[in-house]
Amino acid sequence: MAAVSGLVSGLLKRRFHWTAPAALQVTVRDAINQGMDEELERDEKVFLLGEEVAQYDGAYKVSRGLWKKYGDKRIIDTPISEMGFAGIAVGAAMAGLRPICEFMTFNFSMQAIDQVINSAAKTYYMSGGLQPVPIVFRGPNGASAGVAAQHSQCFAAWYGHCPGLKVVSPWNSEDAKGLIKSAIRDNNPVVVLENELMYGVPFEFPPEAQSKDFLIPIGKAKIERQGTHITVVSHSRPVGHCLEAAAVLSKEGVECEVINMRTIRPMDMETIEASVMKTNHLVTVEGGWPQFGVGAEICARIMEGPAFNFLDAPAVRVTGADVPMPYAKILEDNSIPQVKDIIFAIKKTLNI
Amino acid sequence: MRKMLAAVSRVLSGASQKPRHGLATLPSLVSISRLKQSSHLGLPKCWDYSHSLKTRQASRVLVASRNFANDATFEIKKCDLHRLEEGPPVTTVLTREDGLKYYRMMQTVRRMELKADQLYKQKIIRGFCHLCDGQEACCVGLEAGINPTDHLITAYRAHGFTFTRGLSVREILAELTGRKGGCAKGKGGSMHMYAKNFYGGNGIV
């Protein structure tokens, strides 16, 4: 009797229908917004300044809602004078605050590059360790859509050249959130090179990235895709192109190992060397110009290090064309690395 | 309406008036019969338009010659002088030809900018497109005050200046749409147009 009643009650017991939660899709823009929001909340010394960051919610809506939440003292609209407000930000950092200085694009940072390099980057060294400058310079970098020469330059090589700066270049939402948080918590000047075309792209956000203390260490690359035949190293938007190329090539039997650098300076050479020692071939991909670029630095360091003896073919760089970005669409499309260029370079290196 | 016009025409004289400070003369309304003939004044539809084209044109010329001045004098604010005996002139005269020329230029720039706006909305023009419809007087007026051998540079709102510095609408629109026939061969785009003695078009503020 008890068994029957137990059975009946089991049948009658109602349970909610349960499906696995859909993976959280977060755009890069929202990830940066979340990262900044969490850091602003955590430390009251952190503040954001830049053109249109407050009342307009950000030129690219990256700082949406922050002014409403934190007010005029933490989110500050500046006049159109990069040299002026970058200088103010550096001074604030020296005085003990933790500013986030937004450039509308890094092309405008050239107006303020003296403040970034001479006032921010070199100061800790020049002062013998007395004066840290805990500042973050962030903004979109590199080519956009049809904005022509003065608005499309990639500054990874320029800022990566300077000792005293840390330079990070996120690709997806996870990178963006983790790196901006690490950058804000870092006591050194950090340049965060975002990408305007990536802002609206949604990515799957793993559960650990949803935590308020999710940090990605600066100086550590990530292997996005495991492979055995060739190492493809990239940063920022081209990482997506590399993964597409790898997908196309895996159908032909070529397994590419795609490395997302995440940090330009200090560069994670251990990961790249370990990968090259495994695959024996190297292709670097970047959006910037070839001469003195990120790819050139990787190749030089590979040559200087132990991985050189493991190379079966010269390393090949896939870069943007060595011209100021043209305006016409057909010319612009051919001035940045496309998936077909990456596939061509991989096949050339592998001699297939 | 007719009574009002008749009254107004009695108040204003038929002969052309001396132009007042800063304004061209308002057309004097002579008589109702002439009004009947001059359809170009934008009269309401109650008027009789059944005259032939020739009569209407003749009356238009008659009205124009009798009622519009050929030039307008403007007063310019006197500048403070430093180590100079004479400053720039304090009055200037705008002749009818010049006035029409500037008007034509401004209208051309306006039409060009409106078309560029339309093309931008259709995404045929990409990237940035900073227009100067409404601000044509800036470029036309500036050009009126300088010589073609003077040098000019501006910021990104450059289409009007490119036109007044001598380039054709065709070249400007070709550049905006990224064609080889553009003034910078399609490589510059909206903000990077150059001409003789005109150094662009600059994107960095």
Contacts between the chains, C-beta under 8 A, distances in Angstrom:
chain1	res1	chain2	res2	distance
A	80	B	205	5.1
A	107	B	203	7.7
A	107	B	204	6.9
A	108	B	204	6.5
A	108	B	205	7.7
A	110	B	204	7.5
A	111	B	204	6.7
A	144	B	127	7.6
A	145	B	126	6.2
A	145	B	127	6.6
A	146	B	126	2.9
A	146	B	127	3.2
A	146	B	128	7.9
A	146	B	189	7.0
A	147	B	127	4.3
A	147	B	128	6.1
A	147	B	189	7.8
A	147	B	203	8.0
A	148	B	127	6.0
A	148	B	128	7.9
A	148	B	187	7.8
A	148	B	188	6.3
A	148	B	189	4.0
A	148	B	190	7.7
A	148	B	191	6.5
A	148	B	192	5.9
A	148	B	203	7.2
A	149	B	187	7.7
A	149	B	188	7.3
A	149	B	192	6.5
A	149	B	203	8.0
A	150	B	191	7.0
A	150	B	192	7.2
A	150	B	202	7.2
A	150	B	203	3.7
A	150	B	204	5.8
A	151	B	127	7.7
A	151	B	128	7.6
A	151	B	203	5.6
A	324	B	187	8.0
A	326	B	186	7.0
A	326	B	187	4.1
A	327	B	126	7.8
A	327	B	127	6.7
A	327	B	175	7.9
A	327	B	178	5.6
A	327	B	184	7.7
A	327	B	186	6.2
A	327	B	187	5.7
A	327	B	188	5.7
A	327	B	189	3.1
A	327	B	190	7.8
A	327	B	192	7.3
A	328	B	178	3.3
A	328	B	179	7.2
A	328	B	186	3.8
A	328	B	187	6.6
A	328	B	189	8.0
A	329	B	126	6.4
A	329	B	178	5.9
A	330	B	178	7.7
A	331	B	178	7.7
A	331	B	186	7.0
A	331	B	187	6.7
